[in-house]
Amino acid sequence: MSSSAFLCLKTNEYLPIFILFYIINACQAWLPDTSTKLMNSANKISSISFRGNGSNIPDHFTVLYQDKDSILLGGRNRIYNLSIYDFSERKNSEIFWPSSEAHSQLCNLKGKNEDECQNYIRLLFFTSPGKLLVCGTNSFKPLCRNYAHKNGLFIAENESDGIGICPYDPNHNSTAIYSSGHLFSATVADFSGGDPLIYRDPFRTELSDLKHLNAPNFVSSITHGEYIYFFFRETAVEFMNCGKIIYSRVARVCKHDKGGPHQSRSKWTTFTKARLNCSVPGEYPFYFDEIQSTSAIIERKYGESSTKIIYGALTTPDNAIGGSAICVFQMSDIEEAFRGPFKHQESINANWLPVPDNKVPEPRPGECVRDSRILPDANVNFIKTHPLMERAVPSYQGRPILIRVSLNYRFTGIAVDPQVRTVNDKTYDVIYIGTDDGKILKVVNIASEQSSKAFVISENEIFPRGTPIKQLAIAPGYGKVIAVSKAETKLVTLNHCKSTATCNECIELRDPHCAWDQLKNLCVSVDMATSLRYLIQDIKRGDASRCKISTNEKVPRKEIDDDNTIPSNSIEEEPNSNAKELTLQVENRSDFDECNNDINSDVKTGCSQIKKSEFTSGTLWWGIVIAAMIGLFVGFAGGYCVSRKFYMQYNNAPFIEQHNHLDRLNVNQNSFLARPTKTVNLDVLNVSSDTLQPKKDNLGSLKNLNITNEGTLQKIKKTYI
């Protein structure tokens, strides 16, 4: 028990025991929510492993491309073509591309070892039907190739310089995206990694300008509307206190930026960036400043409204408290931040302040225009010196949906299975979170328009401890995910339906992939169910009360969803519909008669088992708690009765002892038991229970100090008379 809980217990030791339980819980309410429904070790997880070259040398795997049948993995001198269903390798369709002997020798002369002087494939894009663009590190001299896909084989056509497109080192954090016939990349453009840039031939960010990029680590890139968005973390140039701090950023450039006039022909005219705010609100907010991974854009429904969102995994710095969070950012909030004021610093020692609107040139810098080459010089110079926006992008509802404080791991990757449909026709996002300790967390987002909340379904050991998960991707099937580390890639099945044995456990799991089948008396995967008629789920609350409703009880017709307290008992698929659209209806009486016959028969099926599952582990736990509380009350009452018995014996003591006791009462007038009256005249004393009022003692409780005619004082009075 913590010291705070002990203090609460000491100050309330005279309160009823059930109040003490409440107070202890309140004292400990500040502790972070680290609840996880399932904890699975590696031997409990079904997975298929792929190790690439089979040697002890890591391949530095990365997922290059994925479709409904295949997954292409970039590795050491090779692109692996795997079946996305069973990870079987298709060797006739793989690409082998090692560095040339000359490039390897030059790499060795620069001080790199043999493992570093290899060609690690980092990028692959389909530029047109049957045409591929592939880029690799090529022994610290990035190179790109164009391939043609003919007769099931990939044939190299030509090569081009990959500097500014592909990283030199496979450990560099880089990102790239192909859109509108152009390749947009965010990487480094020199051997030492000291020249970061956002690049589209021939345009790039400013060289050695800390206002544009300050030692960034690029995370991801997406396309939305007319812009390309880049997510990264970097040292904050606007931080004015001692030391330095890293902020999460989102930057954007216009897809059709054509550069500026005159000397700005190879410079972006639309590059702007804003801070991402993922924090716990308060008078002094607690920030998760370092973004590690993002999802793709997802169209998410919150109640009746829908919005486009991005999930982000963010952490605290390495030298701070080990904290991680999942924040949701709306694309509308990101766009609003770029429409806000710009941030400006007058001099090197001045504060950063918003730029007044009357000092912003027209047309507004950073916006897409038809031809940026004819922009005024004032417009181009303004965006060059003011790339930072004043407003930060807030997270959805101003707080993370999930927070984990742990000394063992931080979040490193995220992948989302969007809008998984449940048996009640609701949709939820299932989130998979990778950690730097080889674990994957399976989480469901149960946030609404009023609350921001996620529920951790399971925590699963995938790789050996200390192995960071670099990347996650969703595979076809309920609960299947691809986990990528430096030396190994796994196809993991995180469908936990079979691990639950009772209806209560299945419902309380709150997994959109699982539901309780009332007829089979099993927790089944929804995608494997032939009929949704007798399936039960409650993702919103995990309320297992429906498990206690017998199927032979007629339930009135009622339209329900996860927010209803008494849901209907049957769900039926509508005929003539290819999608699984669900309607609610009353069960026929024959269904209930079937359950009645089942309960009375010798052969027991699903209905009878549901009747017998009323007493679960949760019910037993509450029974033990109530029994313990009753035992404490009985013990208290017994002790009180015993103390009263000894007290009555003391009242019947001899006259001399009573006289001494009276003397003690008269002498110790300052005691908290002393009567607040004058000296008693026993000759005229007539004491009644109505003349003496109750008095509070020093503990704040009321004690009735009245002495009735039957008490000790009456006996003393008679003796003196």
Phi, psi and omega per residue, in radians:
M1 nan 2.383 -3.135
S2 -1.242 2.842 -3.132
S3 -1.128 -0.624 3.111
S4 -1.135 -0.706 3.114
A5 -1.157 -0.657 3.130
F6 -1.148 -0.691 3.113
L7 -1.090 -0.745 3.095
C8 -1.065 -0.663 -3.124
L9 -1.167 -0.731 -3.102
K10 -1.157 -0.694 -3.076
T11 -1.352 -0.157 -3.098
N12 -2.239 0.565 -3.033
E13 -1.228 -0.238 3.132
Y14 -1.697 0.002 3.112
L15 -1.428 2.791 3.041
P16 -1.024 2.631 -2.982
I17 -1.140 -0.556 -3.137
F18 -1.217 -0.503 3.063
I19 -1.221 -0.618 3.108
L20 -1.102 -0.714 3.099
F21 -1.020 -0.739 -3.137
Y22 -1.135 -0.745 -3.105
I23 -1.166 -0.711 3.118
I24 -1.077 -0.740 3.110
N25 -1.113 -0.672 3.130
A26 -1.154 -0.629 3.118
C27 -1.158 -0.505 -3.107
Q28 -1.721 0.170 -3.033
A29 -1.231 -0.286 -3.124
W30 -1.303 -0.246 -3.095
L31 -1.140 2.491 -3.126
P32 -1.159 2.675 3.130
D33 -1.405 1.833 -3.126
T34 -2.005 0.416 -3.083
S35 -1.258 2.403 3.056
T36 -2.400 2.301 -3.047
K37 -1.218 -0.761 -3.118
L38 -2.205 2.451 3.027
M39 -2.112 1.955 -3.032
N40 -2.004 2.210 3.033
S41 -1.391 2.999 -3.036
A42 -1.089 -0.597 -3.099
N43 -1.296 -0.136 3.093
K44 -1.708 -0.028 -3.069
I45 -1.852 2.277 3.066
S46 -1.462 2.172 -3.090
S47 -2.659 2.755 3.053
I48 -2.131 2.223 -3.029
S49 -1.830 2.538 3.049
F50 -2.328 2.190 -3.065
R51 -1.976 0.152 3.023
G52 1.210 -2.045 -3.045
N53 -1.236 -0.178 3.072
G54 1.381 -0.021 3.138
S55 -1.690 -3.137 3.106
N56 -1.418 -0.085 -3.141
I57 -1.449 2.168 -3.088
P58 -1.188 2.551 3.112
D59 -1.507 -0.229 -3.040
H60 0.932 1.039 -3.056
F61 -1.095 2.590 2.944
T62 -2.646 2.499 3.103
V63 -1.385 2.025 -3.123
L64 -1.582 -0.688 -3.042
Y65 -2.756 2.609 -3.118
Q66 -2.625 2.340 3.010
D67 -2.318 -2.901 -3.045
K68 -1.262 -0.215 -3.110
D69 -2.078 -0.559 -2.957
S70 -2.282 2.825 2.985
I71 -2.389 2.288 -3.139
L72 -1.827 2.116 -3.124
L73 -1.875 2.254 3.028
G74 -1.510 2.341 -3.119
G75 -2.516 -2.729 -3.101
R76 -1.363 1.913 3.094
N77 1.075 0.302 -2.991
R78 -2.740 2.616 2.934
I79 -1.976 2.084 -3.104
Y80 -1.619 2.335 3.098
N81 -1.885 1.949 -3.070
L82 -2.058 2.607 2.969
S83 -1.246 2.316 -3.081
I84 -1.313 -0.201 -3.098
Y85 -1.599 -0.666 -3.083
D86 -2.356 0.131 3.118
F87 1.077 0.390 3.044
S88 -1.227 2.391 -3.031
E89 -1.532 2.302 3.090
R90 -1.790 1.502 -2.999
K91 -1.204 -0.439 3.137
N92 -1.283 -0.208 -3.125
S93 -1.976 0.202 3.136
E94 -1.553 2.832 3.140
I95 -1.983 2.206 3.084
F96 -1.915 2.094 -3.072
W97 -2.522 1.526 3.084
P98 -1.496 2.872 3.060
S99 -1.240 2.671 3.081
S100 -1.254 2.833 -3.128
E101 -1.093 -0.679 -3.121
A102 -1.138 -0.760 3.138
H103 -1.174 -0.616 3.100
S104 -1.152 -0.742 3.131
Q105 -1.160 -0.708 3.094
L106 -1.091 -0.662 3.105
C107 -1.121 -0.711 3.110
N108 -1.135 -0.653 3.112
L109 -1.146 -0.435 3.113
K110 -1.440 0.004 3.057
G111 1.738 0.156 3.125
K112 -1.618 2.643 -3.114
N113 -1.506 3.138 -3.049
E114 -1.143 -0.656 3.136
D115 -1.159 -0.616 3.137
E116 -1.317 -0.519 -3.101
C117 -1.515 1.055 3.071
Q118 -2.289 2.994 3.116
N119 -1.779 1.776 3.111
Y120 -1.656 2.029 -3.073
I121 -1.288 2.189 -3.068
R122 -2.018 -0.501 -3.040
L123 -2.302 2.516 3.017
L124 -2.652 2.218 3.122
F125 -2.431 2.457 3.005
F126 -1.496 1.857 -3.094
T127 -1.429 -0.462 3.091
S128 -2.826 2.942 -3.131
P129 -1.000 2.119 3.124
G130 1.413 0.057 -3.125
K131 -2.078 2.328 -3.132
L132 -2.179 2.545 2.957
L133 -1.988 2.101 -3.087
V134 -2.158 2.347 -3.141
C135 -2.278 2.494 3.134
G136 -2.425 2.907 -3.128
T137 -1.199 -0.532 3.022
N138 0.864 0.987 3.077
S139 0.967 0.886 3.111
F140 1.063 0.547 2.978
K141 -2.492 1.446 -2.970
P142 -0.938 2.451 -3.075
L143 -2.488 2.559 3.100
C144 -2.126 2.619 3.099
R145 -2.318 2.597 2.985
N146 -1.806 2.264 -3.131
Y147 -2.055 2.587 3.005
A148 -1.982 2.368 -3.126
H149 -1.711 1.878 -3.092
K150 -2.304 2.261 3.078
N151 0.934 0.689 3.114
G152 1.358 0.053 -3.130
L153 -2.059 2.686 3.086
F154 -1.823 2.135 -3.068
I155 -2.002 2.170 3.134
A156 -1.232 2.387 -3.141
E157 -1.913 -0.948 3.124
N158 -2.658 2.944 -3.126
E159 -2.148 2.706 3.099
S160 -2.581 2.836 -3.130
D161 -1.144 2.381 -3.123
G162 -1.887 0.157 3.141
I163 -1.172 2.290 -3.086
G164 1.551 -0.193 3.129
I165 -1.900 -0.809 -3.072
C166 -2.041 2.535 3.120
P167 -1.242 2.791 3.053
Y168 -1.342 -0.695 -3.031
D169 -1.944 2.356 3.111
P170 -1.119 -0.270 3.125
N171 -1.508 -0.151 3.112
H172 -1.191 2.441 3.079
N173 -1.488 1.935 -3.092
S174 -2.374 2.870 3.087
T175 -2.627 2.730 3.123
A176 -2.712 2.715 3.128
I177 -2.611 2.491 3.126
Y178 -1.892 2.122 -3.074
S179 -2.652 2.459 3.078
S180 0.946 0.625 3.087
G181 1.379 0.180 -3.122
H182 -2.281 2.631 3.072
L183 -1.772 2.091 3.092
F184 -1.846 2.247 -3.081
S185 -2.324 2.707 3.038
A186 -2.356 1.915 -3.018
T187 -2.755 -2.717 3.061
V188 -2.056 2.668 -3.019
A189 -2.101 0.375 3.052
D190 -2.529 2.921 -3.036
F191 -1.086 -0.679 -3.075
S192 -1.461 -0.172 -3.115
G193 1.390 0.333 -3.100
G194 -1.654 0.036 -3.138
D195 -2.114 1.408 3.099
P196 -1.315 2.643 3.141
L197 -2.779 2.722 2.900
I198 -1.921 2.158 -2.823
Y199 -2.336 2.438 2.866
R200 -2.561 2.034 -3.003
D201 -0.868 2.109 0.107
P202 -1.822 0.292 -2.993
F203 -1.589 2.526 3.103
R204 -2.616 2.875 3.038
T205 -1.262 2.917 -3.073
E206 -1.124 2.467 3.137
L207 -1.406 2.242 3.062
S208 1.026 0.573 3.071
D209 -1.930 1.877 -3.046
L210 -1.188 -0.330 3.083
K211 -1.222 -0.450 3.142
H212 -1.506 -1.043 3.124
L213 -2.459 2.252 -3.091
N214 -2.214 1.589 -3.137
A215 0.900 1.020 -3.070
P216 -1.408 2.708 2.901
N217 -2.055 1.871 -3.072
F218 -1.350 2.475 -3.026
V219 -1.973 -0.919 -3.055
S220 -2.817 2.979 3.099
S221 -2.561 2.552 -3.130
I222 -2.460 2.817 3.018
T223 -1.976 2.404 -3.134
H224 -2.685 2.037 -3.129
G225 1.142 -2.266 -3.116
E226 -1.582 0.080 -2.985
Y227 -2.161 2.748 2.925
I228 -1.896 2.246 -3.111
Y229 -1.892 2.387 3.115
F230 -2.101 2.321 3.095
F231 -1.912 2.308 -3.110
F232 -2.798 2.981 3.024
R233 -2.124 2.555 -3.083
E234 -2.723 2.887 3.044
T235 -1.232 2.237 -3.024
A236 -1.371 2.058 3.139
V237 -1.312 -0.396 -3.107
E238 -1.491 -0.060 -3.137
F239 -1.317 2.081 -2.974
M240 -1.779 -0.117 -3.127
N241 -1.394 -3.138 3.135
C242 -1.149 2.598 3.130
G243 1.342 -2.803 3.135
K244 -2.403 2.839 -3.121
I245 -2.500 2.655 3.138
I246 -1.808 2.332 3.093
Y247 -2.023 2.672 2.995
S248 -1.539 2.455 -3.064
R249 -2.273 2.742 2.861
V250 -2.255 2.193 3.120
A251 -2.062 2.767 3.121
R252 -2.525 2.649 3.007
V253 -2.381 2.682 3.115
C254 -1.350 2.383 -3.131
K255 -1.023 -0.616 -3.011
H256 -1.868 0.457 3.055
D257 -1.093 2.241 -3.109
K258 -1.932 0.260 -3.121
G259 1.440 3.027 -3.097
G260 -1.750 -3.125 3.115
P261 -1.365 2.785 3.000
H262 1.008 -2.096 -3.059
Q263 -1.326 -0.069 -3.128
S264 -1.765 0.380 -3.082
R265 -1.151 -0.455 3.135
S266 -1.869 0.306 -3.111
K267 -1.991 2.580 3.037
W268 -1.148 2.458 3.004
T269 -1.886 0.046 -3.082
T270 -2.251 0.198 -3.094
F271 -1.311 2.073 3.038
T272 -2.430 2.797 -3.126
K273 -2.568 2.713 -3.140
A274 -2.462 2.760 3.128
R275 -1.436 2.550 3.001
L276 -1.737 2.164 -3.082
N277 -1.809 1.804 3.011
C278 -2.040 1.834 -3.020
S279 -2.652 2.798 2.999
V280 -1.543 2.076 -3.037
P281 -1.185 2.749 3.117
G282 2.835 -3.100 3.109
E283 -1.073 -0.636 3.013
Y284 -2.179 1.624 -3.056
P285 -1.050 2.582 3.070
F286 -1.772 2.061 -2.988
Y287 -1.731 2.483 2.889
F288 -1.866 1.716 -2.860
D289 -1.651 -0.274 -2.977
E290 -1.939 1.847 -3.134
I291 -1.298 2.397 -3.092
Q292 -2.016 -0.540 -3.071
S293 -2.875 2.709 3.053
T294 -2.376 2.821 3.036
S295 -1.609 3.095 2.957
A296 -1.322 3.018 3.085
I297 -1.232 2.275 -3.097
I298 -2.167 2.355 3.038
E299 -1.580 1.889 -2.989
R300 -1.932 2.460 3.088
K301 -1.738 2.232 2.997
Y302 -2.076 1.734 -3.049
G303 1.184 -2.169 -3.127
E304 -1.533 -0.316 -3.084
S305 -1.694 2.712 3.082
S306 -2.234 2.608 -3.102
T307 -2.603 2.723 3.091
K308 -1.618 2.202 -3.031
I309 -2.309 2.894 3.030
I310 -2.331 2.296 3.031
Y311 -1.548 2.419 3.099
G312 -2.271 2.422 3.027
A313 -1.757 2.097 -3.093
L314 -2.226 2.691 -3.084
T315 -2.369 2.955 2.957
T316 -1.441 2.908 3.106
P317 -1.098 2.821 -3.096
D318 -1.110 -0.547 -3.099
N319 -1.644 0.249 3.135
A320 -1.970 -3.042 3.062
I321 -1.016 2.325 -3.085
G322 -1.223 1.602 -3.110
G323 -2.214 2.552 3.090
S324 -2.404 2.691 -3.119
A325 -2.612 2.692 2.981
I326 -1.964 2.101 3.120
C327 -2.043 2.623 3.111
V328 -1.930 2.235 3.110
F329 -2.057 2.268 3.109
Q330 -1.508 2.415 3.113
M331 -1.080 -0.554 3.105
S332 -1.130 -0.640 3.099
D333 -1.221 -0.628 3.097
I334 -1.124 -0.794 3.127
E335 -1.122 -0.627 3.130
E336 -1.150 -0.646 3.116
A337 -1.109 -0.651 3.135
F338 -1.330 -0.256 3.042
R339 -1.560 -0.101 -3.102
G340 -1.456 -2.952 -3.107
P341 -1.251 2.740 3.056
F342 -1.531 2.756 3.104
K343 -1.758 2.472 -3.035
H344 -2.474 2.510 3.032
Q345 -2.147 2.073 -3.049
E346 -1.158 -0.775 3.113
S347 -2.462 3.078 -3.025
I348 -1.155 -0.432 -3.133
N349 -1.845 0.069 -3.113
A350 -1.505 2.796 3.083
N351 -1.279 2.710 3.053
W352 -1.483 2.183 -3.067
L353 -2.318 2.733 3.091
P354 -1.209 2.555 3.112
V355 -1.399 2.244 3.083
P356 -1.061 2.589 -3.093
D357 -1.067 -0.554 -3.094
N358 -1.288 -0.135 3.098
K359 -1.804 0.056 3.107
V360 -1.626 2.120 -3.098
P361 -1.226 2.868 3.081
E362 -1.989 2.470 -0.079
P363 -1.159 2.746 -3.023
R364 -1.015 2.213 3.115
P365 -1.085 2.534 3.105
G366 1.637 -0.222 3.135
E367 -1.550 2.674 3.081
C368 -1.245 2.357 3.057
V369 -2.217 2.939 -3.082
R370 -1.158 -0.759 -3.138
D371 -2.513 1.823 -3.102
S372 -1.242 -0.204 -3.106
R373 -1.281 -0.271 3.137
I374 -1.839 0.225 3.096
L375 -1.184 2.620 3.054
P376 -1.124 2.653 3.115
D377 -1.070 -0.594 3.134
A378 -1.084 -0.661 3.132
N379 -1.174 -0.786 -3.121
V380 -1.178 -0.704 3.131
N381 -1.184 -0.592 3.135
F382 -1.126 -0.823 -3.093
I383 -1.226 -0.423 3.087
K384 -1.211 -0.642 -3.097
T385 -1.701 -0.149 -3.117
H386 -2.326 1.080 -3.135
P387 -1.405 -0.223 -3.027
L388 -1.684 2.331 3.122
M389 -1.540 2.632 -3.105
E390 -1.273 -0.769 -3.039
R391 -1.524 2.462 3.034
A392 -1.536 2.702 3.097
V393 -1.429 2.039 -3.127
P394 -1.371 2.676 3.009
S395 -1.363 2.819 -3.095
Y396 -1.070 2.206 -3.095
Q397 1.077 0.275 2.979
G398 1.313 0.253 -3.132
R399 -2.758 2.790 3.096
P400 -1.183 2.694 3.044
I401 -1.519 -0.303 3.132
L402 -2.610 2.350 3.092
I403 -2.273 2.332 3.039
R404 -2.245 2.203 3.037
V405 -1.945 1.999 -3.019
S406 -2.587 2.459 3.013
L407 -1.478 -0.133 -3.029
N408 -1.692 -0.539 -3.072
Y409 -2.715 2.824 2.951
R410 -2.231 2.775 3.113
F411 -1.270 2.464 3.122
T412 -2.213 -0.465 -3.078
G413 -2.591 2.798 3.140
I414 -2.589 2.491 3.021
A415 -2.512 2.540 -3.024
V416 -2.203 2.249 2.946
D417 -1.617 1.767 -2.913
P418 -1.417 2.518 2.915
Q419 0.888 0.957 3.066
V420 -1.259 2.192 -3.067
R421 -1.517 2.345 -3.135
T422 -1.710 3.092 -3.107
V423 -1.215 -0.315 3.097
N424 -1.662 0.271 3.074
D425 1.162 0.398 2.994
K426 -1.673 2.821 3.129
T427 -2.204 2.440 3.131
Y428 -2.409 2.564 3.046
D429 -1.517 2.206 3.044
V430 -1.726 2.155 -3.013
I431 -1.947 2.331 3.038
Y432 -1.955 2.225 -3.046
I433 -2.115 2.141 3.071
G434 -1.597 2.643 -3.129
T435 -2.148 2.964 3.104
D436 -1.462 0.133 3.104
D437 -2.057 0.404 3.042
G438 1.352 0.327 -3.111
K439 -1.903 2.734 2.982
I440 -2.206 2.244 3.052
L441 -1.726 2.274 3.032
K442 -1.749 2.143 -2.979
V443 -2.306 2.553 3.027
V444 -2.052 2.316 3.114
N445 -1.502 1.934 -3.135
I446 -1.903 0.373 3.136
A447 -1.142 2.654 3.105
S448 -2.256 -3.011 3.112
E449 -1.210 -0.332 -3.106
Q450 -1.795 -0.410 -3.037
S451 -2.391 2.719 -3.140
S452 -2.119 1.874 -2.980
K453 -2.697 2.481 3.006
A454 -2.276 2.661 -3.109
F455 -2.084 2.246 -3.131
V456 -1.490 1.970 -3.113
I457 -1.369 -0.806 -3.073
S458 -2.696 2.723 3.017
E459 -2.172 2.099 -2.910
N460 -2.187 2.278 3.057
E461 -1.428 2.098 -3.083
I462 -1.918 -0.885 3.130
F463 -1.963 2.866 3.078
P464 -0.991 2.664 -3.103
R465 -1.025 2.449 -3.120
G466 1.548 0.013 3.137
T467 -1.707 1.926 -3.138
P468 -1.218 2.479 3.000
I469 -1.566 2.009 -3.054
K470 -1.436 -0.562 -2.978
Q471 -2.699 2.576 3.070
L472 -2.283 2.539 3.083
A473 -2.531 2.600 -3.125
I474 -1.497 2.328 3.063
A475 -1.874 2.741 3.122
P476 -1.071 2.462 -3.127
G477 1.964 2.692 -3.116
Y478 -1.318 1.952 3.058
G479 1.584 0.226 -3.137
K480 -1.765 2.342 -3.080
V481 -2.516 2.583 3.105
I482 -1.774 2.146 3.141
A483 -1.951 2.278 -3.041
V484 -2.071 2.207 2.965
S485 -2.057 -3.107 -3.083
K486 -1.108 -0.666 -3.017
A487 -2.033 -0.027 -3.047
E488 -2.666 2.532 3.048
T489 -2.185 2.374 -3.089
K490 -2.226 2.460 2.936
L491 -1.705 1.915 -2.959
V492 -1.942 2.403 3.057
T493 -1.825 1.966 -3.140
L494 -1.958 0.854 3.038
N495 -1.786 1.919 -2.975
H496 -1.751 0.307 -3.058
C497 -1.053 -0.718 -3.079
K498 -1.277 -0.224 -3.111
S499 -1.451 -0.097 3.106
T500 -1.853 2.387 -3.034
A501 -1.835 -0.383 -3.072
T502 -2.106 2.897 3.122
C503 -1.117 -0.736 -3.140
N504 -1.044 -0.792 -3.123
E505 -1.118 -0.667 -3.122
C506 -1.164 -0.778 -3.128
I507 -1.217 -0.742 -3.110
E508 -1.211 -0.265 3.072
L509 -1.134 -0.561 3.065
R510 1.035 0.619 -3.141
D511 -1.677 2.083 3.123
P512 -1.057 -0.323 3.134
H513 -1.399 -0.249 -3.017
C514 -2.106 2.590 3.065
A515 -2.636 2.725 3.138
W516 -1.592 2.184 3.102
D517 -1.605 2.000 -3.056
Q518 -1.232 -0.473 -3.132
L519 -1.456 -0.794 3.125
K520 -1.363 -0.274 -3.103
N521 1.024 0.767 -3.096
L522 -2.438 2.703 2.969
C523 -1.568 2.005 -2.979
V524 -2.055 2.730 3.017
S525 -1.350 2.297 -3.008
V526 -1.078 -0.618 -3.101
D527 -1.248 -0.286 3.129
M528 -1.682 -0.123 -3.108
A529 -1.340 2.320 3.117
T530 -1.362 -0.435 3.125
S531 -2.508 2.466 3.117
L532 -1.658 0.166 -2.991
R533 -1.084 -0.729 -3.031
Y534 -1.982 0.394 -3.137
L535 -1.563 2.469 -3.134
I536 -2.133 2.350 3.031
Q537 -2.522 2.697 2.946
D538 -2.656 1.551 -3.079
I539 -1.354 -0.596 -3.041
K540 -1.131 -0.817 -3.036
R541 -2.098 -0.337 -3.047
G542 1.185 0.588 -3.095
D543 -1.422 2.017 -3.099
A544 -1.653 0.303 -3.122
S545 -1.128 -0.457 3.136
R546 -1.170 -0.354 3.096
C547 -1.139 -0.403 -3.096
K548 -1.576 -0.112 3.117
I549 -1.457 2.022 -3.140
S550 -1.247 2.522 -3.130
T551 -1.254 -0.134 3.080
N552 -1.634 0.134 3.048
E553 -1.705 2.255 -3.120
K554 -1.377 2.185 -3.119
V555 -1.832 2.301 -3.105
P556 -1.132 2.648 -3.137
R557 -1.131 2.321 -3.108
K558 -2.846 2.294 3.075
E559 -1.329 2.239 -3.020
I560 -2.349 2.851 2.937
D561 -2.591 -2.893 -3.070
D562 -1.158 -0.276 -3.099
D563 -1.540 -0.171 3.140
N564 -1.361 2.560 -3.131
T565 -1.522 -0.498 3.124
I566 -2.149 1.483 -3.072
P567 -1.303 2.769 3.076
S568 -1.168 2.810 -2.994
N569 -1.740 -0.072 -3.102
S570 -2.456 2.546 3.126
I571 -2.308 2.281 -3.037
E572 -2.209 2.449 3.091
E573 -1.344 2.399 3.090
E574 -1.327 2.443 3.095
P575 -1.241 2.847 3.079
N576 1.020 0.678 3.107
S577 -2.372 2.237 3.128
N578 -1.376 -0.559 3.096
A579 -1.457 2.840 3.137
K580 -1.558 1.270 3.066
E581 -1.575 2.293 -2.962
L582 -1.924 2.484 2.994
T583 -2.227 2.766 -3.103
L584 -1.889 2.339 3.124
Q585 -2.564 2.880 3.125
V586 -1.398 2.427 3.104
E587 -1.173 2.506 3.007
N588 -1.148 2.671 -3.120
R589 -1.109 -0.477 3.139
S590 -1.111 -0.568 3.105
D591 -1.133 -0.712 -3.136
F592 -1.243 -0.629 3.085
D593 -1.103 -0.613 3.100
E594 -1.069 -0.732 3.111
C595 -1.171 -0.647 3.095
N596 -1.090 -0.769 3.115
N597 -1.117 -0.617 3.140
D598 -1.150 -0.717 -3.109
I599 -1.175 -0.603 -3.098
N600 -1.527 -0.116 -3.092
S601 -1.579 2.940 3.137
D602 -1.365 -0.549 -3.134
V603 -1.599 2.032 -3.037
K604 -1.645 2.314 3.094
T605 -2.096 -2.660 -2.975
G606 -1.075 -0.736 -3.024
C607 -1.103 -0.778 -3.111
S608 -1.157 -0.567 3.129
Q609 -1.215 -0.575 3.105
I610 -1.151 -0.662 3.103
K611 -1.081 -0.595 -3.048
K612 -1.507 -0.106 -3.057
S613 -1.656 0.344 -3.101
E614 -1.197 -0.664 -3.092
F615 -1.624 1.799 -3.075
T616 -1.907 -3.101 3.130
S617 -1.102 -0.607 3.095
G618 -1.134 -0.724 3.100
T619 -1.099 -0.738 3.122
L620 -1.095 -0.694 -3.126
W621 -1.104 -0.792 3.117
W622 -1.134 -0.609 3.086
G623 -1.077 -0.712 3.114
I624 -1.128 -0.749 -3.130
V625 -1.088 -0.784 -3.127
I626 -1.144 -0.701 3.111
A627 -1.093 -0.689 3.116
A628 -1.131 -0.707 3.129
M629 -1.151 -0.724 3.099
I630 -1.078 -0.708 3.114
G631 -1.081 -0.679 3.111
L632 -1.141 -0.727 3.116
F633 -1.121 -0.735 3.131
V634 -1.093 -0.737 3.110
G635 -1.102 -0.703 3.105
F636 -1.091 -0.780 -3.135
A637 -1.119 -0.712 3.115
G638 -1.095 -0.741 3.113
G639 -1.113 -0.624 3.133
Y640 -1.153 -0.740 3.131
C641 -1.102 -0.726 3.134
V642 -1.100 -0.749 -3.136
S643 -1.112 -0.620 3.112
R644 -1.172 -0.630 3.127
K645 -1.099 -0.779 3.110
F646 -1.152 -0.551 3.136
Y647 -1.169 -0.705 3.119
M648 -1.166 -0.641 3.084
Q649 -1.111 -0.627 3.128
Y650 -1.174 -0.612 3.129
N651 -1.173 -0.485 -3.137
N652 -1.573 0.300 -3.118
A653 -1.197 2.865 -3.139
P654 -1.047 2.900 -3.056
F655 -1.085 -0.694 -3.093
I656 -1.070 -0.768 -3.132
E657 -1.152 -0.647 3.109
Q658 -1.160 -0.700 -3.140
H659 -1.102 -0.755 3.100
N660 -1.088 -0.670 3.135
H661 -1.126 -0.675 3.105
L662 -1.150 -0.687 3.095
D663 -1.056 -0.722 -3.134
R664 -1.110 -0.672 3.110
L665 -1.130 -0.667 -3.114
N666 -1.277 -0.615 -3.093
V667 -1.286 -0.818 -3.038
N668 -1.515 1.257 -3.123
Q669 -1.293 -0.337 -3.110
N670 -1.513 -0.081 -3.141
S671 -1.183 2.679 3.134
F672 -1.244 -0.125 3.050
L673 -1.685 -0.107 -3.102
A674 -1.244 2.557 -3.119
R675 -1.417 2.400 -3.118
P676 -1.483 0.862 -3.139
T677 -2.266 3.037 3.090
K678 -1.292 3.095 -3.136
T679 -1.090 2.426 -3.019
V680 -1.444 2.211 3.012
N681 -1.619 1.848 -2.987
L682 -1.283 -0.293 -3.129
D683 -1.297 -0.513 -3.061
V684 -2.026 0.159 -3.043
L685 -1.236 2.270 3.012
N686 -2.369 1.663 -2.999
V687 -1.605 2.342 3.014
S688 -2.303 2.749 -3.091
S689 -1.216 -0.240 -3.080
D690 -1.552 -0.294 -3.052
T691 -1.438 -0.443 -3.082
L692 -1.759 2.226 -3.106
Q693 -1.670 2.674 3.090
P694 -1.115 2.695 -3.100
K695 -2.339 2.516 3.083
K696 -1.423 2.366 3.052
D697 -1.521 -3.100 -3.077
N698 -1.266 -0.086 3.051
L699 -1.680 -0.026 3.100
G700 1.536 0.094 -3.125
S701 -1.755 2.671 -3.124
L702 -1.454 2.293 3.075
K703 -2.242 2.259 3.136
N704 -1.534 1.862 -3.097
L705 -1.642 0.203 3.115
N706 -1.108 2.445 3.110
I707 -1.986 2.002 -3.072
T708 -1.377 3.055 -3.140
N709 -1.120 -0.320 -3.127
E710 -1.589 -0.006 -3.016
G711 -1.517 -2.953 -3.054
T712 -1.170 -0.681 -3.075
L713 -1.119 -0.613 3.119
Q714 -1.129 -0.696 3.111
K715 -1.117 -0.682 3.139
I716 -1.145 -0.663 3.134
K717 -1.066 -0.812 -3.134
K718 -1.097 -0.654 -3.122
T719 -1.132 -0.779 -3.127
Y720 -1.160 -0.662 -3.126
I721 -1.181 nan nan
